[in-house]
């Protein structure tokens, strides 16, 4: 199984960039992992919906027909680290080939795209900066792998 984090925009803040790179490196010891940064649309109040649809089309290009798609959204379901690990382990045992986590731009995700995802997860009920969301998500994916393997990282 391959896990991918697909996000609008690049991580620019050097501390966040270093943390994401660290967790990505750790994750790759457990599972094929890819981080994809896509170009954000030029969103304004007048073209917000059109821009979000454009971003959704970019997200769709990262998916195969059997990709399990997870939208990251503060209105989504919150899970514990153990629950996320159990979900990932379930996908692994079912032979899932590709799981993609999608982080939208500062304006969020296109509603139709979000509704078309198999899961909508929240890292917090609070709105997080995209760079921080990427750090937290990659850390939680790494933590999930250590939980699945029974390693002591998760205490």
VENVEN-V257000 format. One record per residue. RES is the residue in one small letter. PHI is phi in whole degrees, 0 to 359 (* if undefined). OMEGA is omega in whole degrees, 0 to 359 (999 if undefined). BURIAL is b if it has 24 or more other C-alpha atoms within 12 Angstrom, else e. Layout:
# VENVEN-V257000
RES/PHI/OMEGA/BURIAL  RES/PHI/OMEGA/BURIAL
This chain:
# VENVEN-V257000
x/*/176/b  x/249/174/b  x/251/180/b  x/225/170/b  x/253/181/b  x/246/185/b  x/224/174/b  x/282/178/b  x/84/180/b  x/257/173/b  x/280/183/b  x/256/183/e  x/292/191/e  x/297/180/e  x/290/177/e  x/294/180/b  x/301/180/e  x/295/179/e  x/294/178/b  x/300/180/b  x/300/179/b  x/297/181/e  x/291/176/b  x/298/178/b  x/300/179/e  x/294/181/b  x/299/184/b  x/296/175/e  x/284/184/e  x/253/191/e  x/204/173/b  x/300/185/e  x/222/179/b  x/223/174/b  x/246/182/b  x/238/176/b  x/253/180/b  x/249/180/b  x/285/178/e  x/288/173/b  x/285/174/b  x/278/185/e  x/272/172/e  x/230/179/e  x/301/183/e  x/283/184/e  x/242/185/e  x/305/183/e  x/297/179/e  x/297/179/e  x/296/178/b  x/294/176/b  x/296/177/b  x/298/178/b  x/295/178/b  x/298/177/b  x/297/176/b  x/295/177/b  x/299/182/b  x/302/180/b  x/294/180/e  x/272/186/b  x/249/167/b  x/264/181/e  x/302/183/e  x/260/180/e  x/294/170/b  x/277/185/b  x/254/180/b  x/238/176/b  x/272/177/b  x/265/187/b  x/205/183/b  x/297/177/b  x/271/182/e  x/280/180/e  x/284/174/e  x/268/180/e  x/230/170/e  x/281/177/e  x/299/180/b  x/294/179/b  x/297/177/e  x/296/178/b  x/299/179/b  x/296/179/e  x/295/179/b  x/296/179/b  x/297/177/b  x/299/178/e  x/298/180/e  x/296/182/e  x/288/178/e  x/276/178/e  x/82/177/e  x/299/184/e  x/264/186/b  x/214/175/b  x/237/181/b  x/237/176/b  x/257/185/b  x/248/176/b  x/246/183/b  x/282/178/b  x/282/180/b  x/300/178/b  x/270/177/b  x/93/182/b  x/242/172/b  x/300/183/b  x/303/181/e  x/296/177/e  x/297/181/b  x/302/181/b  x/292/179/e  x/277/179/e  x/281/179/b  x/291/181/e  x/222/171/b  x/236/184/b  x/245/176/b  x/243/172/b  x/280/181/b  x/195/172/e  x/285/178/e  x/278/174/e  x/283/181/e  x/250/171/b  x/301/184/b  x/301/180/b  x/294/179/b  x/291/178/b  x/301/179/b  x/293/177/b  x/297/183/b  x/297/181/b  x/297/180/b  x/295/177/b  x/296/181/b  x/293/176/b  x/293/175/b  x/298/179/b  x/302/179/b  x/302/180/b  x/297/180/b  x/290/176/b  x/294/180/b  x/300/181/b  x/276/180/e  x/72/180/e  x/274/188/e  x/281/181/e  x/303/180/e  x/271/182/e  x/245/999/e
